Amino acid sequence: MPLFITVLNKMSSPAHEVSRNDYKSGRYDFIDFTRGVVMIVMAWDHLAGFWGKYKGGKTLIDRAPFPQVFAWFMSRFITHYCAPTFIFLAGTVLAVSTARRLALGQTQTDASVRILKRGLILVFLQYFVVNGAWDKQGDLFSYLFCVIACIGACFIIFSVARFLPPNIILALSLLIIMNHQFLKLDWIPNNVWWGHYIRVIIHEPNEVDWYPFTGRYPVIPWVGVMGLGWVFGLLLNGYDSSNVGRLVKPLLIVGFLAKALWFIIRFFNGYGNLRLRMDDSLWEWLWLAKYPPSLGFLLWTLGGTALIMAIGLILFERFNPSKGGLGFITTLGRTALFFYIAHLWVYRFRLPGALPSDIKLDFIPSVIAWLAGLPVLWQLCVRYERLKGRHPNSILQYI
Amino acid sequence: MKIREVVLGPVTPLSLLVVVLVVCSLTSINIYLNPPPPETEQEAPEVWFYIYIENLSWSNYTKYDIDCWVPAGMTLEEFVVEGGYNTYEEGALHGFGDPNVSTGEFYLMWKPYDSFNDWKSALEYATGLVGIDVQCNETALMYEIPSRYSWQDHNYVMSLLNGTGAYSDEFIGVFEALKCDKTNRTFIFLYINFKEFKYYDYKYNGAVYGATYRCHPYEGTPLDLIIGYPYKPD
């Protein structure tokens, strides 16, 4: 706790007071590891979405024969970690990289403009690059407001919000996450496309009404998740490779505490559950509302994020993060956004504008297809990283 | 332009405690001001049906989520819908035709989640008829529904019934949202408009119409708003 306070105070101070030593590498391997892990899991989720026979909601899962039905359910459930981790760590990395740039002499104005640019580029990528991969009707462009656009919007907000003190950002983030279920947007008209789309973007994900103005990842409450990540990033700035291992214990405590809170919320089956538990079966306990994410959903998943980060720290105390399997994972984590875009097009496995195939894979063939795609993606990420290294000042710096 | 950093004071254990207390206090107030809807309080399964038969206007539905499916073996373009639009792009809402120009009857009902064991007994109760012949079980057709129209994390089960008695030779499509967020209700939408229905051959019957209501976590009880008056059988 004292270190945490010290670091937060340090980050509340003018940037030039922050030592350059703290940011000499600008990367934390366990962050890349965590992102890499969820990227791999996410790749499974999307491969199964494109090609899986029983992927697409519990109704389809219920059609799967035993024991596949359990496998399909759990294979979807574990992927819930992806988006919260992705967005949380986006906030973390943003805080770390911004602090590093400020320490290296970048002005506050330039730092904010850079964040703003990144946000706009992400929104652009969502609409013009990512949505083409999601498309099921032959469109190359759509207005689907999904996770990349959501992160972009949050970046835009943080280009200004970052000037707030850490405790205010923490308070606002917690308030949003814990109270968004009470938010009512009835005052925004829903019978016109723009009003509906605004509601979708703010808080009411919807994939059907007013097509193509649809979306899955509303800014609220995800901006709160990014805010927590931002505060964690500020905390992280006080650590380097020599003492970052001290975070293992706090991360484990936070992770298990979040899981315990999830259990309590799920047990009482009221506040914090956008989807109520209907009975005491395992499925009902684990079936959480993701669109938008309930408090229970975020407790479970962000608790898992903390545990994965702790595992990463433990692993890197013993193993070289750049070799073997860990190197494979951290490479994907270092190029997370590129991986995200690339994996969609690789696993989609059809040309832009082409309609979906009727071919659907069973569980084992789906797993094989997923595993087969990972080395391909790893190679792409390695090459992309080299390319980015050769052109550090190009637009690639934002991706 | 130079941006000045705002610093409202140092972070201390006390300030962190204040943060937690403020957040928890505001959240508690919110919980107090927003009690769960009464539907979640699982009382005795009193059965209420909301039945609406005539002059149903689709315009009343625009604020709710309605999903649609295309019969197996058909494309959207082949899915001809009587009196209405037939493309998903124009809105799933319109995929079911306009009841104002069709000749069929529409029954719109809801019941508490666990009130009936099956649709046969539910329909018999609702219609006052006995001997309704259930041709397919609840999940018989789900496999054939293109996955592109199923949503992640939403749960629908479609049933098909073939009526007898007053409903002989007519088709009834029943769409059941088995597990609703918050409301814990089951919603049924019946469309009765087809002659010589054969449950195994959609094309023979021209089309399958139907709708289901997603229980929106924020709308709570959408059908209450739509129907407006309850009909409680004695």
Interface residues (C-beta under 8 A of the other chain):
Chain A: M1 I5 L8 N9 S12 S13 P14 A15 G49 K55 G56 G57 K58 T59 L60 D62 R63 R76 T107 Q108 T109 S112 K136 Q137 F163 L164 P165 P166 N167 I168 L170 A171 L174 L175 M178 N179 Q181 F182 K184 N190 N191 E204 N206 E207 V208 D209 W210 Y211 P212 G270 Y271 L274 R275 L276 M278 W287 A289 K290 Y291 P356 K360
Chain B: M1 K2 I3 R4 E5 V6 V7 L8 G9 P10 V11 T12 P13 S15 L16 V18 V19 V20 V22 V23 L26 T27 N30 I31 L33 N34 P36 T40 T62 K63 D65 I66 D67 Y88 E89 G91 A92 L93 Y113 T139 M142 Y143 S147 R148 S150 W151 Q152 D153 H154 N155 Y156 V157 K179 D181 K182 N184 P217 Y218
